[in-house]
């Protein structure tokens, strides 16, 4: 169990430990890791597109869903970002299966970038605002594949912009049951 001091960091905004789910980030890391193993072992091959994962647009499919947890397989391709967003009242985590991702997260003062490569995991506590994009890696072509878990399942996402005054401004909020709101 994380203590309040474990989340205290001079660069990161203060995050609440209270969550609308009994699951915690370590549980979501475990869920994405287990699902990643299942994807790599072929357990979910029946959910993959017959012609392979698209290389010209993002693609996703739900691997698991119940009242407490949603797990998604998501592909990422060059030129398609998610936009700066939060996950509403849901915690989130991801495991990168192949390729690389860049996460740009709002730290309360500016956007910070971190590179996630195959095998890396990232967690998204309540209040986490970020954008995720395909990043060139060892093999700079083809989609990056990742597994994401949300608890409780996504119901809403808010989208943001960084203003000229270097503050965060909410642009819109959308109801959704997918890892990216429909447009």
N, C-alpha and C positions, 0 to 999 in steps of 0.2 A: 504494500500500500504506500503510495506516495505521500510525503508530508508536505505541508504548505511551503516549507523551506526548500524542498526539492524542486519546486516550480519557480522559486524566486531566482531571477536572473537579471542583471543590469540592462540587458538589451531587449528582453522579451516583455510583453505586457503581462500584467498579473492575470492569471487564469483561475477560474473557479474550479474547485474540486468537486462541487455538487454536479450531478448529472442526472438526466431523466431516464436512466437505465441502470440495471444492476451490474452490467458489464463495464469494464475499465479498459484503458488503452492496452495493457498487457494481454487481456483476453482477445482484443481485436488483432493484435500482432500474431497471436497464436492462430486465430481463425484464418488470417490471410496466408500465413505460412503453410498451414495444413491444406488450404485450397490450392495454393501454388503447387505443392507436391502432387495433388490430385490432377491438376491441369497438365503438369509435365509428364505424369504417368499415363495420360490418355483417358482418364475417367470422364472428361467432359468433351471428348472429341465430337460427340453427337451434337453439341451446341455450336460448333465452329462452322463458319460459312463453307459451303461445298467447294467454292473456288479459292478458299484460303482467306486469311484476314486481309481486308482491303488495305491498299497502300496509298490511296488518294483521299481518304477521309477517316475520321474516328469511328470506331465500332465498339459496341459493348453488348454484353449479355449477362443476365442474372444467373448466378450459379446456385444460390440458396436464398430462401426467404422464409421468415417466420415473424411473429409479432415483435421479436427482440433484435433480430439481426438480418441484414441484407448483405450478400457477398456478390461482387460483380467482377467480371473479366473485362478489361478495357484495353483497347489498342490506341496508340498515339502515333501520329504522323507529322512530318514537318508542315509548318504553316497553320496548324489548328490548335489554338489555345482554348482553355476553358473559361477565361475571363477571371478577374480577381473576384473571389467569392468566399462565402462561408457555407457551413452545412446546417444552418438553422440550429435546431436543438439536438443534433446528432453528433456523437463522437465518430471519428473516422481513423482508419489506418490503411496503409497500402504496403504491398511487397512487389518489387520489380522482378519480373521473371526473365525478361530479355531486354537488351537495349539500355537506353539512359533517358532520364527525365530531369528537367530543371524545375525546381519549385521556387517560386518567388513569393515570399510570405511577408506580410506587414508586421513589423516588430513594434509598432506604436509610434515610430518616427520616420521609418523609410521601408522600402522593399529590400529584402535580403535574399540572395540566391544561394541555393544549395543544389549540388548535383547528386542524383540518386542513380546508381548503377545496378545491374542485375545482382540480386541477392540482398540489396538494401531495403530497409523498411523505414517508414515515416508515420508518425501519428499526428492526429489533428484533434486537440482538445476543444471544448466548447469555446467559441469566440475566435477561433483560428481563421484568419483571412489569408487566402493564397491563390495563386494561379499555377497551373501545372502545364508544362509544354514538353514536347519531344525534344531531346537533346542529342547532338551527334556523339557517338561513342566510338568504340573500337571498330564496329561495323556501321558506318554512317548511313547505310541505306536500309530501308524496310522499317516497319512499325516497331515501336517499343510495346511490350505487353506487360500489364500489371494487374494485380488482384487487389480490390478495395473492399473494405468492410465498414458498415455504418450501423450504429446502434444508438437509439432506436433507428429503424429504417428511415431513410430520408423522406421528408414531407414538404420541406421548404428550403430554398436557397436564396440568399441575398447576394447581389452583385454590386461591386464598388468601383470607384475610381480614386486615384490620387490626385488631389487638386494642385493648382499652381502654387498654393501656399504650403504644400507638403503635408496636407491632412487627408484623412480618409473620408470619402463621402459615399453614402449608399445611393446607388442609381435606381435599383428596382429590387423587388422581392417576387419570387415566383413559386407557386406550388408545384411540387414534382414528386414522383416516386422513382426517379431515375438519377444516375450520377451526374447528369447534366440536364438542366431544364430544356424543354422543347421550345423551339423558336418558331 
